[in-house]
Amino acid sequence: MNLKTIKLIATLNIFLISFPSHFLYNYLPIPIMSIFFPVNESIFEHLKIIFTSTLIYSLIDYLLLKLNNIKFHNFILQLFFTSFISIPIFLILYLPVHFIIGEYLILTLLLLLITYLIAQIISYNILNSKPIPFLNILSIPLIIIIYIVFKYFTFNPPQNYFFYDTITNSYGIQK
């Protein structure tokens, strides 16, 4: 297997991991799960699916790279960057469609798959670039900061459409 094949496999598997990620908090409604998985149907909460699914799959991704003796650099950097950059990519694709034609599950899933594909193309390029030790080290606290932000806005959501759950007509986590 080569790096391109591993990145295609990653795209599909991250997409598949997104499905159980969507419902995990419903099955395990404990506070720690609310940081990593959506607690409602708001747009904001769904961004956790994108970020966390990519991070979860990274363990398998790393093993595939090692087992196939593929030379790569900047694994932690690409892990942070692809997880993070997937959020604005998805929002850029999703929000105009959502506001113009509304919510259609099949279209949302297609946009999510396209988002993961673009992120894995970026991952491929970062893994093939020169080592950047400083950014690899910096990536770890940045991942932690993203989860702190997720936690904060889950428990203290602003009262706007981005954080609004149209199913329950509420914001954030239900106490």
C-alpha positions in Angstrom: 0.0 0.0 0.0 1.2 3.5 -0.7 0.4 6.8 0.9 -2.3 7.8 -1.6 -4.1 4.5 -1.0 -3.8 5.0 2.8 -5.3 8.5 2.5 -8.2 7.2 0.4 -8.9 4.5 3.0 -8.7 7.2 5.7 -11.3 9.4 3.9 -13.8 6.5 3.8 -13.1 5.4 7.3 -13.3 8.8 8.9 -16.6 9.2 7.1 -17.8 5.9 8.6 -16.6 6.8 12.1 -18.7 10.0 11.8 -21.9 8.0 12.1 -21.4 6.4 15.5 -19.7 9.7 16.6 -23.0 11.5 15.9 -24.9 9.3 18.4 -22.3 8.5 21.0 -23.3 11.1 23.5 -26.9 9.9 23.3 -25.7 6.4 24.4 -23.2 7.6 27.0 -24.6 11.0 28.2 -21.8 11.8 30.6 -20.1 15.2 30.8 -16.7 14.0 29.3 -18.5 12.7 26.2 -20.1 16.1 25.6 -16.6 17.5 24.9 -15.9 15.1 22.1 -19.3 14.3 20.6 -22.4 16.4 19.8 -25.0 16.9 22.5 -27.7 18.3 20.1 -28.4 19.0 16.5 -26.9 22.4 16.2 -24.4 23.2 13.5 -21.7 23.9 16.1 -22.2 20.5 17.8 -21.7 18.7 14.5 -18.3 20.2 14.1 -17.2 17.9 17.0 -18.0 14.9 14.7 -15.6 16.2 12.1 -12.7 17.0 14.5 -13.1 13.9 16.7 -13.6 11.4 13.9 -10.4 12.5 12.3 -8.5 12.2 15.5 -10.0 8.8 16.3 -9.0 7.4 12.9 -5.5 8.8 13.2 -4.5 5.8 15.4 -5.3 3.4 12.6 -3.8 5.8 10.1 -0.5 5.8 12.0 -0.4 2.0 12.2 -1.0 1.7 8.5 1.8 4.1 7.7 4.2 2.2 10.0 3.1 -1.3 8.9 3.6 -0.4 5.3 7.0 1.2 5.9 5.9 4.5 4.4 8.3 7.3 5.0 6.4 10.4 6.4 7.0 13.5 8.4 4.9 15.8 10.6 2.3 13.3 11.7 1.1 15.3 14.7 1.0 18.5 12.6 -1.1 16.9 9.9 -3.3 15.3 12.6 -4.1 18.7 14.1 -4.2 20.6 10.8 -6.5 18.2 8.9 -8.8 17.9 11.9 -9.0 21.7 12.3 -9.1 22.7 8.6 -11.9 20.3 8.0 -14.2 22.5 10.1 -14.0 25.6 7.9 -13.9 23.5 4.7 -17.2 21.9 5.8 -18.8 25.2 6.8 -17.8 26.8 3.5 -19.4 24.0 1.6 -22.4 23.4 3.9 -23.6 26.8 5.0 -24.5 28.3 1.6 -26.3 25.1 0.6 -28.1 25.0 3.9 -29.3 28.6 3.7 -30.2 28.4 0.1 -32.0 25.0 -0.2 -32.3 23.8 3.3 -31.3 20.6 5.1 -31.1 17.4 3.0 -29.3 14.6 4.7 -27.9 13.0 1.6 -26.4 16.3 0.4 -25.0 17.0 3.9 -23.3 13.6 3.9 -21.9 14.2 0.4 -20.4 17.5 1.6 -19.0 15.8 4.6 -17.3 13.2 2.4 -15.9 15.9 0.1 -14.6 17.7 3.3 -12.8 14.5 4.4 -11.3 14.0 1.0 -10.0 17.5 0.8 -8.5 17.1 4.3 -6.8 13.9 3.4 -5.3 15.5 0.3 -3.9 18.2 2.7 -2.7 15.4 5.0 -0.9 13.7 2.2 1.0 16.9 1.4 1.9 17.6 5.0 3.2 14.0 5.5 5.3 14.4 2.4 6.8 17.8 3.4 10.0 18.5 5.2 9.9 17.9 9.0 8.7 20.9 11.0 9.5 20.0 14.6 8.2 23.2 16.2 4.8 22.9 14.6 4.6 19.2 15.5 5.1 20.1 19.1 2.7 23.1 19.0 0.0 20.9 17.5 -0.6 19.0 20.7 -1.6 22.0 22.9 -3.6 23.3 19.9 -5.7 20.1 19.9 -6.3 20.5 23.6 -7.3 24.1 23.1 -9.9 23.1 20.5 -11.5 20.7 22.9 -11.5 23.4 25.6 -13.4 25.6 23.1 -15.8 22.8 22.4 -16.4 22.3 26.1 -16.9 26.0 26.7 -19.5 26.5 23.9 -21.3 23.2 24.7 -22.0 24.5 28.3 -22.1 28.2 27.4 -23.5 28.5 23.9 -24.2 32.0 22.4 -27.8 32.5 21.6 -27.5 32.4 17.8 -28.5 30.2 14.9 -25.1 28.4 14.8 -25.6 27.0 18.3 -29.4 26.5 18.0 -30.8 23.0 18.0 -33.9 23.2 15.7 -35.1 19.8 17.0 -35.4 20.7 20.7 -35.6 24.5 20.2 -32.7 24.9 22.6 -29.0 25.7 22.9 -26.1 23.7 24.2 -26.3 20.7 26.5 -29.7 20.0 28.2 -29.2 20.0 31.9 
